[in-house]
Amino acid sequence: MIVSQTEFAELVGYSPRQVLNWIKAGMPCESSGRQGRKAKIDTAKAIRWLLSRKAEKQETGLSKDRQRLLKAQARRIELETAEREGALIEFEVVQQIMRESMQIVAAGMDSLPGRLASQLATMTEPGEIRALLLRELRNVRRQGADQMEALAGGTEPQTGTGG
């Protein structure tokens, strides 16, 4: 809900001046009320901001080591949750996927001269040569991308070359 500075002050039980101080301190608002315009405040965002600010002020009473520990624990829980939800994968898995995909691309590129030499030897039009090379290189890149997608999806990649 979007409200004015005065309405927000009434809503949270503080003065409009205090609301202005919060806006200056970084409280999110749709319009800050500068240049003669009325401030427009998204209540949901502003209240979240006030609550997080209050929580931060309460944390300052804790020792720095305790704050660091709490933040590290919260971060660990966030990462574990993201991993369980499938939003994260381990670095070693990504590394293996990339290595196997790049091997497909490298093998495909290494095979191009042998596969295309006799065909290129008979071609005289630069445009045709360019088109053939682009088509083959795109095929190699597609095979690498397919390999990456299959490995990332946990399926067995298809092998073979297409033309």
C-alpha positions as CSV (number, residue, x, y, z in Angstrom):
1,M,0.0,0.0,0.0
2,I,1.4,3.4,-1.0
3,V,0.8,6.2,1.6
4,S,2.0,9.7,2.3
5,Q,4.6,10.6,4.9
6,T,1.9,11.8,7.3
7,E,-0.2,8.6,6.9
8,F,2.9,6.4,7.4
9,A,3.8,8.4,10.6
10,E,0.3,7.8,11.9
11,L,0.5,4.1,10.9
12,V,3.7,3.4,12.8
13,G,3.0,5.9,15.7
14,Y,5.9,8.3,15.0
15,S,6.0,11.9,13.9
16,P,6.2,12.9,10.3
17,R,9.6,14.5,11.1
18,Q,10.9,11.1,12.3
19,V,9.6,9.5,9.0
20,L,11.5,12.2,7.1
21,N,14.7,11.3,9.1
22,W,14.2,7.6,8.2
23,I,13.8,8.5,4.5
24,K,17.1,10.5,4.7
25,A,18.7,7.4,6.4
26,G,17.7,5.2,3.5
27,M,14.2,4.0,4.1
28,P,12.7,2.9,0.8
29,C,10.1,5.2,-0.7
30,E,8.5,5.6,-4.1
31,S,9.0,9.4,-3.9
32,S,11.1,11.2,-1.2
33,G,9.0,14.3,-1.0
34,R,11.7,16.6,-2.4
35,Q,11.1,19.4,-4.7
36,G,7.7,20.2,-3.3
37,R,6.2,16.8,-3.9
38,K,4.6,14.7,-1.3
39,A,6.5,11.6,-0.1
40,K,5.0,8.3,-1.2
41,I,5.9,5.4,0.9
42,D,5.4,1.7,0.1
43,T,4.4,0.5,3.6
44,A,5.5,-3.1,3.1
45,K,9.0,-2.1,2.0
46,A,9.3,0.6,4.7
47,I,8.2,-1.6,7.5
48,R,10.6,-4.3,6.5
49,W,13.3,-1.7,6.4
50,L,12.4,-0.5,9.9
51,L,12.4,-4.0,11.3
52,S,15.8,-4.9,9.8
53,R,17.1,-1.6,11.1
54,K,15.8,-2.4,14.6
55,A,17.3,-5.9,14.4
56,E,20.7,-4.4,13.4
57,K,20.6,-2.0,16.3
58,Q,19.8,-4.9,18.7
59,E,22.8,-6.9,17.2
60,T,25.2,-4.0,18.0
61,G,25.0,-5.0,21.6
62,L,26.6,-8.4,20.7
63,S,30.3,-8.8,20.5
64,K,31.8,-8.6,17.1
65,D,32.8,-12.3,17.2
66,R,29.3,-13.3,18.1
67,Q,27.9,-11.2,15.3
68,R,30.4,-12.8,12.8
69,L,29.4,-16.3,14.1
70,L,25.7,-15.6,13.7
71,K,26.2,-14.2,10.2
72,A,28.3,-17.2,9.2
73,Q,25.6,-19.6,10.6
74,A,22.9,-17.8,8.8
75,R,24.9,-17.9,5.5
76,R,25.6,-21.6,6.0
77,I,21.9,-22.3,6.5
78,E,21.0,-20.2,3.4
79,L,23.6,-22.1,1.3
80,E,22.3,-25.5,2.6
81,T,18.8,-24.5,1.8
82,A,19.7,-23.3,-1.7
83,E,21.6,-26.6,-2.4
84,R,18.6,-28.7,-1.2
85,E,16.3,-26.7,-3.4
86,G,18.6,-27.3,-6.4
87,A,19.7,-23.7,-6.7
88,L,23.4,-24.6,-6.1
89,I,25.7,-27.3,-7.2
90,E,29.2,-28.1,-5.9
91,F,32.2,-26.6,-7.7
92,E,33.6,-30.0,-8.4
93,V,30.5,-31.0,-10.3
94,V,30.6,-27.8,-12.4
95,Q,34.3,-28.4,-13.0
96,Q,33.6,-32.0,-14.2
97,I,30.7,-30.8,-16.5
98,M,32.9,-28.1,-18.0
99,R,35.9,-30.5,-18.5
100,E,33.8,-33.1,-20.3
101,S,32.0,-30.6,-22.4
102,M,35.3,-28.9,-23.5
103,Q,36.7,-32.3,-24.4
104,I,33.7,-32.8,-26.8
105,V,34.4,-29.4,-28.3
106,A,38.1,-30.0,-28.6
107,A,37.6,-33.4,-30.2
108,G,35.1,-31.9,-32.6
109,M,37.4,-29.1,-33.6
110,D,40.4,-31.5,-33.9
111,S,38.3,-33.7,-36.3
112,L,37.4,-30.8,-38.6
113,P,40.5,-30.8,-40.8
114,G,40.3,-34.5,-41.5
115,R,36.6,-34.4,-42.1
116,L,36.6,-31.3,-44.3
117,A,40.0,-31.4,-46.1
118,S,38.8,-33.2,-49.3
119,Q,35.6,-31.2,-49.4
120,L,37.4,-27.9,-49.0
121,A,40.0,-28.8,-51.6
122,T,37.3,-28.9,-54.3
123,M,35.6,-25.6,-53.3
124,T,36.6,-22.3,-54.9
125,E,33.9,-19.9,-53.7
126,P,34.9,-18.1,-50.5
127,G,31.3,-17.7,-49.4
128,E,30.7,-21.5,-49.7
129,I,33.9,-22.2,-47.8
130,R,32.9,-19.8,-45.1
131,A,29.3,-21.3,-44.9
132,L,30.7,-24.8,-44.6
133,L,33.2,-23.9,-41.8
134,L,30.5,-21.9,-39.9
135,R,28.1,-24.8,-40.1
136,E,30.6,-27.3,-38.9
137,L,31.9,-25.0,-36.1
138,R,28.3,-24.4,-34.9
139,N,27.7,-28.1,-34.9
140,V,30.8,-28.6,-32.7
141,R,29.6,-25.9,-30.3
142,R,26.1,-27.4,-30.2
143,Q,27.6,-30.8,-29.3
144,G,29.5,-29.2,-26.5
145,A,26.4,-27.4,-25.3
146,D,24.3,-30.6,-25.5
147,Q,27.0,-32.4,-23.5
148,M,26.9,-29.7,-20.9
149,E,23.1,-29.7,-20.7
150,A,22.9,-33.5,-20.4
151,L,25.5,-33.6,-17.7
152,A,23.9,-30.8,-15.8
153,G,20.5,-32.5,-16.1
154,G,21.9,-35.8,-14.9
155,T,21.2,-37.6,-18.1
156,E,23.6,-39.5,-20.3
157,P,24.9,-37.3,-23.2
158,Q,24.3,-38.4,-26.8
159,T,27.5,-39.0,-28.7
160,G,28.3,-38.9,-32.4
161,T,28.7,-36.1,-34.9
162,G,26.1,-34.6,-37.1
163,G,26.7,-32.7,-40.3
